[in-house]
Amino acid sequence: MIVIVFTAIGALIGGVTARRRGGNRLDMAQYAAGYGLAFMILGMIVALVIDRFLI
């Protein structure tokens, strides 16, 4: 669940970033994918840390 939320947040941030920089739809899709993947990895790390220390 945490990983999905982090991925969605990253994709939204990526899309907004590309739009602010004046990108077209393909730029927004590429930024959303890149940020989504980066935030997914971060979410996986957060989930592992939470699982390790709370359970």
TIMARRO-104548 format. One line per 8 residues: for each residue x, y, z of N, C-alpha, C. Coordinates in Angstrom, 3 decimals, decimal comma. Layout:
BEGIN
X/Y/Z/X/Y/Z/X/Y/Z; ...;
//
This chain:
BEGIN
0,821/-1,190/0,000/0,000/0,000/0,000/0,865/1,254/0,000; 1,896/1,263/0,829/2,785/2,419/0,896/3,471/2,633/-0,449; 3,870/1,561/-1,094/4,574/1,662/-2,375/3,660/2,273/-3,436; 2,403/1,875/-3,447/1,455/2,411/-4,424/1,232/3,901/-4,198; 1,103/4,300/-2,950/0,892/5,709/-2,627/2,106/6,532/-3,036; 3,302/6,048/-2,714/4,519/6,764/-3,085/4,645/6,872/-4,602; 4,302/5,807/-5,322/4,373/5,835/-6,788/3,415/6,868/-7,357; 2,201/6,913/-6,850/1,214/7,883/-7,333/1,653/9,313/-7,038;
2,176/9,544/-5,845/2,657/10,882/-5,493/3,813/11,281/-6,399; 4,729/10,366/-6,652/5,849/10,656/-7,536/5,405/10,966/-8,948; 4,427/10,221/-9,455/3,922/10,476/-10,801/3,253/11,848/-10,882; 2,507/12,209/-9,862/1,879/13,532/-9,845/2,922/14,640/-9,806; 3,926/14,480/-8,963/4,988/15,487/-8,881/5,716/15,592/-10,214; 5,988/14,459/-10,850/6,665/14,477/-12,144/5,855/15,177/-13,219; 4,576/14,909/-13,271/3,714/15,561/-14,250/3,633/17,062/-14,042; 3,515/17,469/-12,794/3,453/18,899/-12,481/4,779/19,573/-12,811;
5,873/18,910/-12,520/7,194/19,475/-12,820/7,363/19,691/-14,320; 6,983/18,709/-15,110/7,110/18,842/-16,566/6,198/19,946/-17,096; 5,010/20,059/-16,542/4,085/21,109/-16,992/4,650/22,494/-16,666; 5,232/22,645/-15,466/5,815/23,929/-15,085/6,981/24,312/-15,981; 7,712/23,321/-16,449/8,861/23,586/-17,316/8,453/23,755/-18,777; 7,165/23,700/-19,050/6,668/23,948/-20,397/6,736/22,746/-21,319; 6,670/21,553/-20,776/6,746/20,351/-21,599/5,415/19,977/-22,214; 5,487/19,183/-23,278/4,259/18,695/-23,906/3,809/17,407/-23,202;
2,823/16,734/-23,773/2,265/15,545/-23,119/3,289/14,415/-22,966; 4,116/14,231/-23,958/5,124/13,179/-23,863/6,157/13,495/-22,792; 6,518/14,758/-22,656/7,432/15,160/-21,584/6,806/14,885/-20,223; 5,525/15,231/-20,091/4,844/14,995/-18,822/4,775/13,509/-18,502; 4,534/12,687/-19,535/4,484/11,236/-19,315/5,854/10,702/-18,906; 6,910/11,209/-19,539/8,252/10,738/-19,211/8,645/11,160/-17,795; 8,375/12,403/-17,433/8,672/12,863/-16,082/7,859/12,076/-15,056; 6,584/11,839/-15,357/5,730/11,096/-14,428/6,266/9,682/-14,231;
6,717/9,046/-15,305/7,263/7,696/-15,187/8,562/7,695/-14,386; 9,421/8,646/-14,670/10,703/8,713/-13,961/10,535/8,989/-12,483; 9,736/9,992/-12,165/9,496/10,316/-10,764/8,735/9,178/-10,081; 7,798/8,556/-10,797/7,053/7,440/-10,219/7,962/6,290/-9,840; 8,908/5,968/-10,712/9,853/4,888/-10,408/10,759/5,245/-9,232; 11,241/6,488/-9,220/12,109/6,917/-8,123/11,369/6,871/-6,787; 10,136/7,364/-6,779/9,364/7,353/-5,547/8,937/5,937/-5,172; 8,770/5,052/-6,152/8,444/3,663/-5,854/9,591/3,008/-5,092;
10,806/3,253/-5,536/11,973/2,697/-4,841/12,050/3,261/-3,427; 11,810/4,563/-3,296/11,807/5,173/-1,966/10,710/4,562/-1,095; 9,541/4,329/-1,667/8,446/3,708/-0,919/8,767/2,288/-0,495; 9,480/1,554/-1,345/9,886/0,193/-0,972/10,850/0,224/0,209; 11,766/1,176/0,202/12,712/1,300/1,309/11,981/1,675/2,590; 11,059/2,617/2,496/10,275/3,018/3,672/9,470/1,832/4,202; 8,856/1,066/3,311/8,064/-0,088/3,738/8,944/-1,135/4,431; 10,133/-1,351/3,903/11,049/-2,312/4,531/11,501/-1,839/5,906;
11,795/-0,554/6,030/12,215/-0,013/7,328/11,083/-0,126/8,337; 9,865/0,231/7,921/8,730/0,114/8,817/8,501/-1,332/9,219; 8,571/-2,238/8,256/8,373/-3,655/8,556/9,454/-4,188/9,489; 10,654/-3,746/9,265/11,776/-4,238/10,077/11,724/-3,772/11,513; 11,377/-2,502/11,728/11,452/-1,934/13,060/10,154/-1,985/13,855; 9,024/-2,140/13,177/7,758/-2,155/13,916/7,208/-3,559/14,127; 7,712/-4,523/13,366/7,187/-5,883/13,526/8,259/-6,807/14,045;
//
